[in-house]
Amino acid sequence: MKRLLLSVVVCFILLNPSTSKASHAAGAELRYENIGGNNYIIYFILYRDCSGIAVSSQYTILGISDCGGGNVSITVTNDSTVEVSQICASEVSQCIDFGSLYMGVEANYYHGYVTLPSPCDSWTFGISPSICNRNAAITNLNNPVGFCTYVEAKINNLYAPDNSSPIFTALPLFHLCTQYQEMHLYAQDPDGDSLAFEMYTPHSDPVSDIQYLPGLSANQPVTFTNPGDSTTFNPVTGDIRFIANAAQITVVGVRVNEFRNGILIGSTERDIEVVFDNCTNHAPTASGLNGSPFFTSHICADSICSYHINTIDIDADSVRISWQNNIPGSTISLAGINNQQVIFNWQPSSSHISTHPYSFIVYVTDSTCGYVYFNSYQYYIYVDSCFATGLDNTEQVFLFNASYSTADQTINYNYESVRELPGKLSLSDLQGRILWTQEMKSEKKSDGKIPASSLSPGIYLLQMKTDSGFSKSIKVLRN
């Protein structure tokens, strides 16, 4: 399949704004939405560095088919422009005052319409011509001004004629610290298809890529000191961990591939330029679910789900918390000392049972200005088709969770109720064979660990059965 054409030049300011005014793009994305038949809306987002030149009110997107069905040309027109500068509200960016010390970024949103002439398993789309050149202030490329920026979006409307592309659900981060930092390239698929993330070498044009300095690559785009500080990437979630060893400017590319029944049906890319600053302040951090290191949980459709997430700032700054909740019917609130704890509540019904997870995002930052440095965390909840008897639940069990820990190869469980629950816990495989049992503690709230090192990878059932007859089971994935 041919490479697509969404071009973007990325221009950033590291410490001296006057060193990076050669171009105007700080990143770009291209995606599509099917509106019936072979009709699509093409969406283009161009992130502009406000210290550079102005963007155009229109761009041309070229679509290329490898099936001999002909090419298409689409004009996308600017709908809106929104400043997305990563600074405190009390500061003014270069989008407002060109003499400001703080880099300003604006998101420019475009869209256009196209009818594809024929089905093909390899349509590619992108801006034509590419936007040139990349920012001379980039530190991690060989001759950065010798490259342009080009990103791809792909459509397989032969196998999936009704498909719409994945959508990045969070704005890109343009400023990170040289200390431990995470970047989360969240994406969701409107059709419920399976997603897989990958870091890729950003493109310069349809046939060539940028060239990192020796020792750097798509999966390691920043310089680092210790072996344990190398960049890590999660292909399931799109989470990236950086530990840069010095102030630098680099280009990062992330592609989201979508699959239906194991067949690749489309993809979209995000090409962004990231500035790493020498920060004296530390961004706050957040825990996993219920204070654990785990960010994924399996629950039953009839369960009342309640989780808490703890935040901390090692500089003792006050923590500011915001969130993006994509789970209808759930609630998020704040609690704890100075509202530094997140509380998530949800009671899914049988209609929520799915092999795809539901997710929400928590952002934590502090009060230090002018650039805002923060961490973000995504939490995943799978709703399983578990069974329960005695659904009136006179015991009023309002929390029963379990998850597998790869760190110590145990199944960790916890439960809460309004009164003490005499009964038994048991773990069985899907053939009904009992593998572990234990009496339930005479406590309203309890937790424990089940040794799982001898268990083969697969799905197991952890059952709670009280002496009064109430029974509930949770699926646990041992991977």
Buried (B, 14 or more C-beta within 10 A) or exposed (E): BBBBBBBBBBBBBBEEBEBBBBBBBBBBBBBBBBEEEBEBBBBBBBBBBBBBBEBBEEBBBBBBBEEEEEEBEBEBEBEEBEBBBBBBEEBBBBBEEEEBBBBBBBBBBBBBEBEBBEBBBBBBBBBBEBBBBBBBBBBBBEEBBBBBBBBBBBBBBBBBBEBBBBBBBBBBBBBBBBBBBBBBBBBBBEBEBBBBBBBBBBBBBBEEBBBBEEEBEBBBBBBBEEEEBBBBBBEEBBBBBBBBEEBBBBBBBBBBBBBBEEEBBBBBBBBBBBBBBEBEBBBBBBBBBBEBEBBBBBBBBBBBBBBBBBBEBEEEBEBBBEBBBBBEEBEBEBEBEEBBBBBBEBBBEEEBBBEBBBBBBBBBBBEBEBBBBBBBBBBBBBBBEBEBEBEEBEBEBBBBBBBBBEEEBBBBBBBBBEEBBEBBBBBBBEEEEEBBEEEBBEEEEBBBEBEBEEBEEEEBBBBBBBEEEBBBBBBBBBE
